[in-house]
Each structure stands twice: as structure tokens, then as C-alpha cells.
Amino acid sequence: MDDVLVTGDVTNIVLCDQDSDVRIYKLTIKLQAKNIGTRAVIISAADAMADFYKFANTVEALNAKQYAHIGWVTSGSQGDPKTVPADPAKPFRVVAPNGSIDINVDFRAIVVDELKPGHIYVQVVAENWPDYSDDYVRKIRRSWNKVGNLWAHSLHSGPIAFVMPANLKQIRCP
């Protein structure tokens, strides 16, 4: 999407809770947003919050599945900053062509039955953008255009392969 490819690695998975037919897993994924274009892009490097996820044992099955939605509550918009920085400022980073940045995302997944040990694929859609108005986004896009293209999209990962351990640790998740 717009010269940015989002891939990732599952860095941790634990079982938070289970009953007879539902499991709750906590996943930590390190997403990589890679600039595959020919011009620098400006990407938010803030940690992300997952909106949607899906699991499957094969890429074909993953593509056929619908996403599960995570409902999360925010405290509402804090409003736009009063000024537009002349150059990209935190949480934004300039990513050169062929460069990438890491973006962390943690989320809980509710799964009917369980994720069986072995090879599994996960795919996520996550947000890591400040809650700016469309008008403010247009202003920063214009101001920062001399540095690169502002990438103002959700993080849509491709299929992320990982191995589900046979003896998954169960912990009490806060």
C-alpha cells in the first residue's frame, strides 16, 4: 500500500485463559514497515494497537478467513497540535528507499478451540497513528513533502508465519 510493505515476526505468545472451547492468547509481534518505493516515506514509529486479526494453518486458509475484530476504548481525541513542525518529529521517522522501521504490537486474541502446535500464520491490521484530524494530516503532508511522502495508513501485515509451541506457557495476563 503506497510503497510500504508490512511484514512481521511473532516474538512471544502465551496462553492467558482457557475454558472448554475458548482460549485467550496474548501475542507480541514486531512489525517491519519497509519502504519499497523510490522516494523516502515518513512513517509513525509508535507502538501499534491491533484492530483485526486472523489465524490459519496455511496461507490459502488465511486468505479465505474473515478477520476477528478487537474492540478497544480510547479516551478520545486530544486534538491536533497547535503548530505543524517544519520537519518530521516523534513519533514519525523518515525511511529511505529499501529502509525499514520496527513497530511493536501486543494484543489478545480470542480463539474458539485452540491454536494447535506447529506451523501457523497470523495476519493483523493495526493502528499507530496519532488521532489527528484530516485537515491537520493535510497540513503536515504539505509541510513535510520536501523530506518524503507521508504514509498515513493502517498497518496491514502480510501473512506472518510462526511455530506454535507444544507446551505453551499459561500465565495470568494483566
Protein Blocks (a to p, Z undefined) as FASTA:
>chain_A
ZZiacddddfbdcdfbdcfkbccdddddddddddfbfbdcdddfbdcddfbdcddfbfkl
mmmpccdddddddebjebjafbdcfbdcdfbdcddehiacddddddddddehiadedjdd
ddddddfbdcddfklmmmmmmmmmmnoccddbdcddddddddddfblcddddZZ
